[in-house]
Amino acid sequence: MAFSESASAVITSRSNARIKQLRAAFAGQARLSGGLVAIEGDNLLNEALRSGMVLKTIFISERRELPRSVPKSVEVLWLANDIFASVVETQSPQGIAALLVPPVHKLDAVLEKTPLIVVAAGLQDPGNLGTLIRSAEAFGATGILSTPGTVSAWNQKALRASAGSVFRTPVVAATLEDLSSLKSQGIQIAAAVAEDAYKVIPAHKADLSQPTAILIGNEGSGLSDELLALADIFVTIPCPGRVESLNAAIAASLLLYEAAQQRAASSKTKA
Ligand SMILES: C[S@@+](CC[C@H](N)C(=O)[O-])C[C@H]1O[C@@H](n2cnc3c(N)ncnc32)[C@H](O)[C@@H]1O
C-alpha cells in the first residue's frame, strides 16, 4: 500500500458502511448506494476520468498504488485484499473500483445537430445494450433512447461492454409519447425489422442521412405493435444466409454504419 497517499486506516470489515454502499452500487440498488454507480478496473476508471465523470470515492486494494491520474479531490478508501475481492464482480480483480455520479440527460441531449438516434426498445441483454452504446458513439450517433423495460445502461455488464462510451453518449429514458414527439420535430422513425416483407426497404436504399431515430427491438419478441405503428419507414439488413435475424446490437451497428456512410457522402456533396 502506498501509505504516503493516505493516512487513513485499511478497511478490514465486510460490514463497514462504505463497503455496503459499494456492494449496493455493484448490484444496481440505487436507493442503497445513494444513486451512485460502481465501476471496476483501470480501463473504466481511465475512461471515466477522461470523460469528465464526477468521481465520489475510489476503493483501492492495499496491494496497489493509487494511479496518479486520480484527482486529489476524490476520497480514497484503502481495503484489505480479501475485502476488495469479496465486493467486486470480476474473477481476477485489478484492485481498483470507484463510485461515480451517473449523468442524467434529458431528451434535448439527443436532438443536437442532425439527430441520429438509436432507440433501444426493450433490450434485456446488458451486453447488447453496452455494445450498442459503443457502436453509437463510434458512428457519431447523437444518443440513445431507452424505452421502459430496457436494461439499465449502468448495469455492470452494460458498462463493461460499452467500454466507456456510456460516459460520453447520452442515454435517455423515453416514453412512447417522447418517441412520437420526435416525428413532430422532423425526425423520421425507422423501424429495423428482420424480415423482408411488404413495405420493408433494404437499409442502403433508405435515406438515413436525414434526422433519424432507428428502432431496435427486443432480443426475443422484436418491436411491439405500438412502436411499429410509429414508424415512417421499415428498414432491413438483407441477409443472404439462412438466419432468421441478426443479434440486436449487430443490427444496430450495421444500420449506424450505413447511416454514417450516407451522412459522410452527403456532406461531401454539399461541400
Ligand atoms: C434478435 S432480433 C429479434 C428477432 C425477433 N424474433 C423478431 O421477430 O423481430 C432483435 C432486433 O434486431 C433488429 N434486427 C435483427 N435482424 C435484423 C435485420 N436483418 N435487419 C434489420 N434489423 C434487424 C430488429 O430491430 C429486431 O427487433
The ligand as a Tripos MOL2 file, in Angstrom:
@<TRIPOS>MOLECULE
LIG
   27    29     1     0     0
SMALL
NO_CHARGES

@<TRIPOS>ATOM
      1 C1        -32.8620  -10.6680  -32.3760 C.3       1 LIG1
      2 S1        -33.8170   -9.5360  -33.2540 S.3       1 LIG1
      3 C2        -35.4520  -10.0020  -32.7820 C.3       1 LIG1
      4 C3        -35.9740  -11.1590  -33.5510 C.3       1 LIG1
      5 C4        -37.4380  -11.3590  -33.3270 C.3       1 LIG1
      6 N1        -37.7520  -12.7500  -33.3890 N.3       1 LIG1
      7 C5        -38.2880  -10.5870  -34.3330 C.2       1 LIG1
      8 O1        -39.2530  -11.1490  -34.7680 O.co2     1 LIG1
      9 O2        -38.0090   -9.4260  -34.6450 O.co2     1 LIG1
     10 C6        -33.6860   -8.0270  -32.3640 C.3       1 LIG1
     11 C7        -33.8590   -6.8050  -33.1860 C.3       1 LIG1
     12 O3        -32.7190   -6.6240  -34.0290 O.3       1 LIG1
     13 C8        -33.1170   -5.9510  -35.2240 C.3       1 LIG1
     14 N2        -32.7500   -6.8090  -36.3590 N.ar      1 LIG1
     15 C9        -32.3910   -8.1100  -36.3280 C.ar      1 LIG1
     16 N3        -32.1050   -8.5580  -37.5500 N.ar      1 LIG1
     17 C10       -32.2730   -7.5220  -38.4150 C.ar      1 LIG1
     18 C11       -32.1320   -7.3480  -39.8100 C.ar      1 LIG1
     19 N4        -31.7530   -8.3290  -40.6390 N.pl3     1 LIG1
     20 N5        -32.3880   -6.1220  -40.3510 N.ar      1 LIG1
     21 C12       -32.7590   -5.0900  -39.5420 C.ar      1 LIG1
     22 N6        -32.9180   -5.2080  -38.2070 N.ar      1 LIG1
     23 C13       -32.6850   -6.3910  -37.6470 C.ar      1 LIG1
     24 C14       -34.6070   -5.7070  -35.1330 C.3       1 LIG1
     25 O4        -34.8500   -4.4080  -34.6340 O.3       1 LIG1
     26 C15       -35.0330   -6.7560  -34.1250 C.3       1 LIG1
     27 O5        -36.2250   -6.3820  -33.4520 O.3       1 LIG1
@<TRIPOS>BOND
     1     1     2 1
     2     2     3 1
     3     2    10 1
     4     3     4 1
     5     4     5 1
     6     5     6 1
     7     5     7 1
     8     7     8 2
     9     7     9 1
    10    10    11 1
    11    11    12 1
    12    11    26 1
    13    12    13 1
    14    13    14 1
    15    13    24 1
    16    14    15 ar
    17    14    23 ar
    18    15    16 ar
    19    16    17 ar
    20    17    18 ar
    21    17    23 ar
    22    18    19 1
    23    18    20 ar
    24    20    21 ar
    25    21    22 ar
    26    22    23 ar
    27    24    25 1
    28    24    26 1
    29    26    27 1
@<TRIPOS>SUBSTRUCTURE
     1 LIG1         1 GROUP 0 **** ****
